[in-house]
């Protein structure tokens, strides 16, 4: 293997691999545990010609056009503004929650005075986290925030994460703030796209380089060795210049401080012999007892003219268990006060190894959105560049 090892071929690992070979002129080996590249962005066409994102729906949303420019080197992108609804009290309501939602939940007549108060209280702000509504000094704004929180956020969060929202990091609750207008964009980002041919094709081109070597179906933990005495991490017993690790950090250290909690998904598919099933591409279900959302992938395709029928993918969250038949893929780190403290224990271990770098949602135990993950990888490359150049020049 090459002397630079990258564990994982999601956006973090793949972008860093490409940057290293192109800008540092150094060969890279990628160790990928799954049978495919692309991490959770992996997609493929099913037998009916529908492009399915195997691990749930992903969109390119960013306020930084340099992210789009970078990805355009490897794929044709088309503008796509995701449309979502939430099924509450037997009706479809607007998501993100906005002024339309207020009228849908309260009725047009009762919503009038509240809309005036919301405009005045949050003048100049596009979006406001629901907890800010709940804690507002105005009783009517607070009452509506509480209504929204109890009907949607509490129920969805407790089902999605397996704990009550009071226990989860507030960042999770703030990810989907209420729009202070009639904006229907799920995320308030300037640039929103999807790759015409899907994410897998993008990753194939991103990783197509003579100096990038990829081993699929390869568990990196069977090859990596922690040499604490030498303050280095080795591969197959041999010294390497650096290891970029994007997997679950607790597993790298044999879970010596206990396991970090991750949530996984059981995704179930239903095919329908018609071109449209749902009123929009994604429906969230905060009030059901088991599933969280359904996605109709045909509605996300650049060209669905050759597709037959439509597929609905419904997600059922469960705890991550690497030994289980279902739920053996870690999707989301469950960030709580306790898990954050445990992660810090692992982070102190990492500091013992000068050639070990952590990048990505699992390794850094942070709930990165895709745009943040891409931006972070592009910026994180500088850390690796400085280290390798210093090592090369003594």
C-alpha angles and dihedrals in degrees: 000000000000121000093250113067125190119191112210134019102226120116094289096051096037096049092047091048092053093046092050096050095042102040102028097031090227125138117240135203119209119203111201121185095200128069092250143043126244102062113225091347091070115129137172140175116263124217090276094056095255117139105232123194099216097207101041134286121316130185133185106240122162144145090215116080092197087073090058092044091052093051092044087070088070106030145020107249127202127199112259127171108197116231118211137175132186123221106225128163091351096307137094111246130186119275123225087048107245141149090299088057090054090058092043093053100036104025126250097274097049093043095061099081092040093053090053091051093048092051092050097043095048102031112165094016121112098195135018128193113246093237089060088057091048092052096043118128093230108088095214094051090045092048092052092046089051091048091052092044095051096042097044119003100044095044096043094044096048090050096042097046103026092234137078118273091245088067099047125085108271090234088075093056092045094054093088107039124178116265113236092217138027095290110144097191107120091215121030095230128138098223122042122174148150128207111256094224096035135259097286092063089049091054093046090058093040090056097037101111130121091234095053114087117188128198113192124195087030123135105211091202088069090059105035122086126191109222101190094172091056093037089232140111114227134199119220088347093301127112117254131192095235144345120211106200121196100166133094105307097211091058091054088061096042091255088281092162094040131275122302113230119249130171123226136189139235104206117197124194131212123185121211127195094231135076098241131033110155125050089241138003098272130031122186120208110202095165102049118100098232122011125062106194147349127220128202102203097190088070090059097052122109090216119016096162092113095044120109118217121327137278127218116203113199121194126219113186123218139159117284113253116171091202097049126101090229125031095031095130117081107226108162131022110229101225113200133146090265097046092045090055091049091050090054088059090057091044090058088054091053091057088065091069115066096193097050119100126184121208133162143034098300100037094047093036093229131130098240118181113223095259092051090047091054094044091047093051092050090051096039090060088077090066091054093044093053092048096048094045091049090049092048095049095042 
